[in-house]
């Protein structure tokens, strides 16, 4: 019976590693996009198109400093999830990493679940942004947040693996 439990634990740890790697990769890609947006509206053609599609308001790309600050936060979140899932070398106290991953999960889940309400019709955001937010941006935040939550509560520090 003891062997069955070990196999089950191995499966959980393997799933946490896979989910953690996926969430960390998603956060890293989002961070890289924010670095790109510090200098260009790519993949969109103009700053106005960027504002309409990604921000939903304003006349252009946010200031470079804001883009780079968000990129730094996303990079930190990516590392925390990867380290807690056991796919990156851990640095710092396990409890701090775990708390960081749980904070990442909370922020992403809050953005994903509240996004359609906060950025709804009465928000003043463009119709294009509201449509993309409901179809893609908010669900992506929920998915990444749920994955980060799974890592934060079952990750390598939590399971002593």
GUPARO-283958 format. One line per field, with one value per residue: residue in three letters; chain; x, y, z of N, C-alpha, C, CB in turn. Coordinates in steps of 0.02 Angstrom, whole numbers, plus 50000, padded with zeros to 5 digits. Glycine has a CB too. Layout:
% GUPARO-283958
vexti: (ala|...)
vovo: (A|...)
n.px: (X|...)
n.py: (Y|...)
n.pz: (Z|...)
ca.px: (X|...)
ca.py: (Y|...)
ca.pz: (Z|...)
c.px: (X|...)
c.py: (Y|...)
c.pz: (Z|...)
cb.px: (X|...)
cb.py: (Y|...)
cb.pz: (Z|...)
% end
This chain:
% GUPARO-283958
vexti: (unk|unk|unk|unk|unk|unk|unk|unk|unk|unk|unk|unk|unk|unk|unk|unk|unk|unk|unk|unk|unk|unk|unk|unk|unk|unk|unk|unk|unk|unk|unk|unk|unk|unk|unk|unk|unk|unk|unk|unk|unk|unk|unk|unk|unk|unk|unk|unk|unk|unk|unk|unk|unk|unk|unk|unk|unk|unk|unk|unk|unk|unk|unk|unk|unk|unk|unk|unk|unk|unk|unk|unk|unk|unk|unk|unk|unk|unk|unk|unk|unk|unk|unk|unk|unk|unk|unk|unk|unk|unk|unk|unk|unk|unk|unk|unk|unk|unk|unk|unk|unk|unk|unk|unk|unk|unk|unk|unk|unk|unk|unk|unk|unk|unk|unk|unk|unk|unk|unk|unk|unk|unk|unk|unk|unk|unk|unk|unk|unk|unk|unk|unk|unk|unk|unk|unk|unk|unk|unk|unk|unk|unk|unk|unk|unk|unk|unk|unk|unk|unk|unk|unk|unk|unk|unk|unk|unk|unk|unk|unk|unk)
vovo: (A|A|A|A|A|A|A|A|A|A|A|A|A|A|A|A|A|A|A|A|A|A|A|A|A|A|A|A|A|A|A|A|A|A|A|A|A|A|A|A|A|A|A|A|A|A|A|A|A|A|A|A|A|A|A|A|A|A|A|A|A|A|A|A|A|A|A|A|A|A|A|A|A|A|A|A|A|A|A|A|A|A|A|A|A|A|A|A|A|A|A|A|A|A|A|A|A|A|A|A|A|A|A|A|A|A|A|A|A|A|A|A|A|A|A|A|A|A|A|A|A|A|A|A|A|A|A|A|A|A|A|A|A|A|A|A|A|A|A|A|A|A|A|A|A|A|A|A|A|A|A|A|A|A|A|A|A|A|A|A|A)
n.px: (50041|50100|50182|50090|50047|50164|50180|50065|50100|50211|50149|50070|50171|50235|50132|50118|50241|50231|50118|50166|50277|50211|50132|50233|50300|50199|50185|50314|50318|50218|50281|50392|50327|50284|50407|50442|50337|50377|50450|50388|50230|50210|50125|50043|50000|49998|50014|49891|49804|49854|49821|49681|49661|49737|49742|49623|49589|49641|49777|49888|50034|50068|50179|50356|50421|50316|50279|50399|50404|50292|50335|50445|50379|50302|50405|50465|50357|50348|50470|50451|50343|50399|50509|50444|50373|50472|50547|50642|50793|50781|50779|50801|50692|50581|50448|50428|50436|50325|50222|50235|50199|50068|50017|50034|49944|49824|49815|49809|49692|49598|49606|49564|49434|49365|49385|49290|49186|49242|49300|49190|49042|49014|49138|49207|49299|49358|49251|49311|49419|49343|49276|49386|49439|49342|49340|49475|49581|49537|49498|49625|49698|49627|49656|49798|49806|49738|49823|49940|49891|49872|50005|50053|49989|50017|50148|50330|50389|50282|50255|50371|50463)
n.py: (49941|50059|50087|50127|50251|50325|50324|50397|50520|50552|50571|50685|50779|50778|50830|50956|51010|51015|51099|51212|51244|51278|51389|51476|51495|51559|51679|51729|51752|51850|51949|51973|52026|52148|52211|52229|52314|52429|52496|52487|52469|52337|52183|52262|52393|52533|52658|52704|52601|52503|52559|52551|52412|52343|52420|52490|52621|52793|52864|52799|52693|52642|52733|52699|52666|52617|52503|52429|52412|52330|52222|52181|52140|52034|51950|51920|51854|51745|51680|51648|51557|51456|51416|51372|51267|51180|51185|51278|51341|51358|51508|51591|51592|51452|51475|51610|51609|51528|51607|51715|51655|51623|51752|51798|51711|51756|51890|51871|51791|51880|51985|51916|51867|51983|52065|52068|52138|52255|52313|52332|52386|52513|52564|52647|52598|52544|52466|52363|52324|52282|52171|52086|52072|51998|51881|51837|51902|51907|51768|51708|51762|51702|51566|51564|51609|51508|51401|51448|51451|51315|51273|51350|51294|51160|51147|51121|51162|51150|51015|50960|50914)
n.pz: (50000|50034|49923|49826|49872|49861|49722|49688|49748|49671|49548|49577|49607|49483|49402|49460|49427|49286|49268|49336|49256|49137|49178|49222|49101|49026|49100|49084|48945|48935|49010|48926|48815|48871|48887|48753|48718|48780|48689|48564|48477|48435|48417|48343|48226|48249|48379|48421|48382|48467|48593|48585|48575|48675|48792|48796|48811|48796|48697|48651|48672|48840|48955|48939|49059|49139|49066|49078|49216|49239|49164|49242|49359|49308|49267|49390|49451|49365|49392|49530|49526|49445|49525|49642|49590|49564|49447|49426|49498|49671|49770|49922|50069|50084|50128|50097|49958|49929|49983|49896|49773|49802|49816|49685|49621|49681|49634|49494|49483|49537|49443|49328|49362|49403|49296|49181|49242|49300|49186|49106|49012|49069|49096|49013|48927|48765|48642|48571|48656|48768|48714|48681|48808|48877|48801|48793|48877|49016|49037|49016|49123|49229|49205|49217|49348|49418|49392|49455|49585|49608|49608|49714|49823|49814|49777|49764|49886|49972|49969|50007|49912)
ca.px: (50000|50145|50205|50036|50048|50222|50164|50019|50137|50252|50104|50053|50230|50245|50081|50136|50297|50206|50076|50211|50316|50166|50114|50294|50312|50149|50203|50375|50300|50183|50333|50432|50285|50286|50472|50435|50291|50412|50481|50349|50164|50207|50117|49995|50034|50003|50003|49818|49776|49876|49779|49613|49660|49769|49727|49552|49579|49701|49797|49950|50065|50085|50249|50404|50433|50261|50286|50455|50386|50248|50378|50483|50333|50286|50465|50470|50303|50368|50522|50423|50303|50445|50548|50400|50354|50531|50577|50697|50830|50750|50819|50763|50654|50524|50386|50422|50419|50257|50179|50238|50159|49997|49999|50027|49880|49770|49811|49785|49622|49558|49602|49524|49364|49336|49396|49230|49144|49279|49311|49128|49014|49017|49207|49237|49347|49333|49213|49360|49452|49295|49265|49447|49447|49296|49358|49545|49623|49514|49507|49697|49717|49598|49694|49864|49796|49721|49885|49984|49862|49888|50076|50061|49964|50043|50214|50384|50398|50224|50257|50439|50496)
ca.py: (50000|50116|50102|50163|50321|50356|50335|50453|50582|50566|50599|50753|50821|50785|50876|51023|51034|51031|51159|51267|51263|51312|51455|51517|51513|51609|51742|51754|51779|51913|51997|51991|52072|52214|52241|52251|52371|52488|52531|52481|52439|52272|52166|52307|52439|52602|52667|52712|52533|52471|52585|52525|52340|52316|52462|52507|52692|52831|52876|52765|52643|52672|52752|52644|52647|52575|52438|52393|52393|52272|52167|52158|52103|51970|51908|51896|51805|51686|51645|51621|51498|51404|51391|51335|51205|51137|51186|51327|51337|51401|51556|51620|51546|51421|51508|51673|51591|51503|51666|51752|51620|51632|51821|51799|51678|51800|51948|51848|51771|51941|52020|51875|51863|52050|52100|52084|52186|52318|52342|52323|52440|52579|52580|52695|52563|52535|52404|52311|52300|52244|52106|52046|52059|51944|51820|51814|51928|51883|51694|51693|51777|51649|51504|51571|51614|51441|51362|51473|51428|51244|51269|51380|51251|51092|51152|51083|51179|51125|50942|50941|50877)
ca.pz: (50000|50037|49855|49790|49894|49831|49651|49687|49762|49612|49497|49597|49598|49411|49377|49484|49386|49219|49274|49353|49197|49091|49205|49221|49031|49008|49132|49053|48880|48948|49029|48867|48775|48902|48870|48682|48716|48804|48631|48502|48487|48403|48346|48311|48181|48274|48451|48431|48378|48529|48648|48577|48582|48735|48850|48793|48820|48784|48627|48632|48716|48905|48960|48941|49129|49162|49032|49107|49284|49234|49141|49299|49403|49276|49270|49459|49460|49327|49430|49592|49509|49422|49582|49687|49556|49558|49380|49427|49561|49722|49808|49977|50112|50050|50147|50060|49888|49929|49992|49834|49723|49820|49799|49612|49606|49701|49588|49428|49489|49546|49377|49282|49382|49406|49233|49142|49278|49306|49120|49069|48972|49102|49114|48966|48884|48696|48629|48550|48716|48810|48682|48690|48879|48896|48765|48800|48931|49081|49044|49023|49193|49272|49194|49247|49420|49444|49390|49508|49648|49615|49627|49780|49876|49806|49747|49793|49957|50010|49971|50028|49859)
c.px: (50043|50169|50153|50036|50107|50209|50117|50054|50181|50209|50085|50111|50243|50195|50096|50193|50274|50164|50119|50252|50273|50148|50175|50309|50263|50165|50266|50361|50264|50233|50374|50392|50286|50353|50469|50392|50322|50441|50439|50280|50156|50165|50066|50034|50046|49991|49928|49784|49793|49831|49709|49610|49683|49750|49653|49537|49645|49719|49860|49972|50079|50160|50295|50417|50379|50264|50342|50441|50342|50289|50418|50440|50315|50346|50476|50418|50321|50420|50492|50384|50350|50484|50504|50378|50413|50562|50630|50730|50799|50800|50775|50723|50593|50457|50375|50404|50346|50208|50178|50196|50085|49973|49990|49960|49821|49760|49783|49712|49577|49550|49557|49451|49330|49341|49334|49185|49179|49287|49249|49105|49022|49088|49238|49290|49316|49296|49260|49395|49405|49283|49326|49457|49404|49317|49427|49580|49602|49520|49580|49720|49689|49639|49763|49858|49779|49783|49933|49957|49877|49961|50086|50037|49989|50114|50268|50396|50343|50225|50324|50473|50551)
c.py: (50063|50136|50140|50236|50357|50371|50394|50519|50601|50597|50670|50799|50831|50833|50947|51052|51055|51095|51220|51291|51301|51382|51501|51539|51567|51677|51772|51784|51846|51968|52020|52038|52142|52249|52268|52314|52435|52529|52530|52452|52370|52223|52209|52360|52508|52603|52674|52643|52494|52493|52556|52450|52315|52355|52478|52580|52727|52834|52838|52713|52677|52691|52692|52620|52602|52506|52397|52372|52331|52211|52138|52117|52035|51923|51879|51842|51740|51645|51612|51556|51441|51374|51349|51269|51157|51135|51240|51321|51384|51446|51584|51568|51517|51454|51573|51660|51570|51561|51708|51721|51627|51703|51829|51768|51724|51859|51926|51827|51832|51978|51981|51874|51931|52087|52117|52135|52255|52353|52333|52386|52509|52601|52634|52663|52552|52468|52347|52281|52258|52175|52060|52027|52000|51878|51793|51837|51901|51807|51674|51706|51724|51585|51508|51575|51547|51396|51382|51451|51355|51235|51295|51337|51179|51090|51116|51100|51149|51049|50915|50898|50918)
c.pz: (50000|49967|49815|49809|49864|49758|49645|49699|49703|49557|49513|49585|49523|49380|49398|49443|49317|49221|49289|49294|49146|49114|49202|49149|49008|49037|49101|48984|48887|48968|48970|48822|48805|48890|48798|48679|48745|48747|48568|48518|48456|48445|48310|48272|48211|48349|48466|48430|48442|48587|48645|48594|48650|48798|48853|48802|48805|48710|48607|48682|48783|48907|48967|49012|49157|49131|49064|49179|49284|49211|49199|49348|49373|49276|49340|49473|49425|49366|49493|49578|49488|49480|49629|49657|49548|49489|49373|49496|49612|49756|49863|50016|50076|50067|50110|49987|49884|49937|49929|49779|49738|49806|49723|49592|49623|49654|49521|49431|49498|49479|49330|49299|49383|49339|49193|49176|49279|49238|49075|49033|49004|49118|49070|48922|48815|48690|48609|48611|48758|48781|48693|48763|48900|48863|48782|48864|49000|49088|49051|49095|49241|49266|49227|49324|49452|49444|49445|49577|49660|49636|49697|49837|49871|49778|49787|49867|49999|50017|49991|49975|49827)
cb.px: (49953|50205|50221|49968|50051|50284|50133|49964|50180|50287|50041|50031|50292|50240|50011|50155|50351|50164|50022|50256|50347|50104|50088|50354|50307|50080|50213|50427|50255|50129|50378|50452|50213|50273|50530|50404|50228|50468|50547|50386|50112|50277|50097|49949|49995|49954|50041|49788|49802|49949|49776|49589|49703|49844|49768|49516|49556|49759|49807|50004|50131|50068|50260|50470|50439|50193|50299|50518|50351|50190|50425|50513|50270|50262|50527|50462|50236|50396|50578|50376|50252|50494|50580|50339|50324|50513|50522|50670|50905|50714|50848|50717|50631|50521|50385|50488|50464|50247|50203|50309|50179|49987|50053|50086|49874|49782|49881|49828|49613|49590|49672|49550|49358|49370|49441|49191|49130|49347|49371|49074|48942|48976|49249|49268|49368|49392|49160|49413|49480|49229|49251|49508|49429|49224|49354|49584|49620|49442|49476|49739|49691|49524|49702|49899|49740|49665|49918|49990|49786|49875|50120|50025|49888|49997|50234|50448|50401|50160|50237|50437|50446)
cb.py: (50000|50101|50038|50131|50324|50312|50272|50443|50573|50501|50556|50755|50789|50717|50854|51021|50979|50973|51150|51247|51200|51271|51449|51477|51451|51587|51731|51698|51729|51904|51967|51928|52046|52208|52189|52194|52355|52469|52501|52437|52485|52243|52094|52341|52447|52648|52729|52758|52496|52488|52662|52537|52309|52318|52526|52468|52708|52802|52949|52816|52614|52623|52799|52665|52709|52608|52448|52436|52451|52285|52191|52217|52144|51983|51948|51955|51832|51706|51694|51672|51513|51433|51449|51377|51220|51068|51196|51401|51355|51358|51613|51673|51583|51348|51521|51713|51535|51451|51708|51758|51545|51615|51871|51760|51612|51826|51980|51789|51723|51988|52028|51806|51831|52090|52061|52020|52162|52306|52310|52300|52427|52577|52518|52752|52495|52538|52415|52341|52359|52283|52116|52084|52121|51961|51832|51837|52004|51904|51659|51734|51846|51637|51490|51634|51663|51409|51368|51549|51440|51206|51309|51445|51250|51051|51223|51096|51256|51147|50914|50904|50855)
cb.pz: (50060|50082|49819|49805|49971|49839|49620|49739|49826|49587|49491|49671|49632|49377|49402|49559|49380|49191|49330|49409|49163|49082|49278|49250|48986|49030|49207|49046|48841|49002|49081|48827|48771|48976|48877|48638|48753|48854|48617|48451|48460|48392|48340|48363|48118|48238|48476|48377|48315|48543|48645|48506|48528|48726|48849|48844|48893|48823|48616|48623|48684|48962|49019|48909|49171|49146|48957|49104|49320|49184|49085|49336|49417|49203|49249|49509|49433|49258|49450|49625|49452|49369|49621|49705|49488|49578|49328|49414|49550|49774|49762|49951|50175|50070|50222|50064|49862|49986|50053|49810|49720|49895|49824|49578|49645|49770|49579|49404|49548|49599|49347|49282|49451|49461|49190|49129|49350|49337|49087|49115|48960|49165|49110|49004|48915|48646|48573|48501|48757|48816|48606|48663|48919|48876|48691|48741|48932|49093|48984|48973|49213|49253|49118|49221|49435|49401|49323|49505|49649|49548|49577|49783|49875|49762|49739|49753|49968|49976|49904|50094|49806)
% end
